Amino acid sequence: MGLLAQDFSNLVVRTMDGLRVAVAGLPNDMPVDVEGLVLDVMNVGELRALERLPQPVCVRIAYRLLPESRVHVSAAE
């Protein structure tokens, strides 16, 4: 069974406060995939620790979290 677009929450965030709200409740050790921008993070804890965002970003999180779930962060369009 493959995942579909409607299986994910897609949020555009412009500030660190917005990013922290987007990843609220996720474990600090959850992996993060970064595409299309330069962010030196590997997990949600490092993402939360950023001081600022280089630009608005799109954060994609699965509605149904599984042990292999990852947060996807990319440049917002």
N, C-alpha and C positions, 0 to 999 in steps of 0.2 A: 504494500500500500504506500504510494508516494504522497508527499506533502504538497498541498495546494496553496496558492496565494492567500486564500481566506483562512488558512491555518495559522497565520502570523499577524501580530500587531505591528503596524508600520507607523512610526512616530517621527515627525521632523522636529528636532530640538535645536534651539539657537543659543542656549545658555547652559552653564554647568548645573544650575538649579533644575532646569528642565531635564537635563540628562539624568541627574540623580533621582528625579521623580520617575522617569521612564524605567530605570533599573531597580527601583525600590522593591525589596522583597526577594531579589535574586541573590544566590549565594556568591560570596566574594571570589570563590575559586572557579566559578563558571567561565569557560573559555569564551574569548571574544575574537571574531574574525573581522579584520579591517580591510575595506576595499576602496580604492580611489582617493585616499588621502593619507597623510602621514600622521599616524598616532602610534606611539611606542607603548602599546598595552597588549597584554596577553590574557587578562581575565577581568572580571567585573570589578574587583577590588582596585585594580590599577586604573580602570576607567573612572571610577568614582574619585580617585585621588588626583586626577588631572586638575590643574589650576584654571585652564580655559580651553575652549574649543577653537581650532584654527578657522572654522567656518561652520555654518549650519550643517547638521548631520542627520541622516535617516537611521533610526534604530529599529531593527527588526527582531522581534522576540516571539517565539512559538507560544501559542495559547496553552498548549498542553506540554508542560515541561517533562522531559525524560532525562535519564542520566547522561545521555550523549548530546543533549541540547546545547546550543551555542547562541550567543548574541551576535548579530551581524550589524556592523556599523559601516556606513558608506557616506559619500558626499551627497547632500541633499540636492535634488534637481530644481 
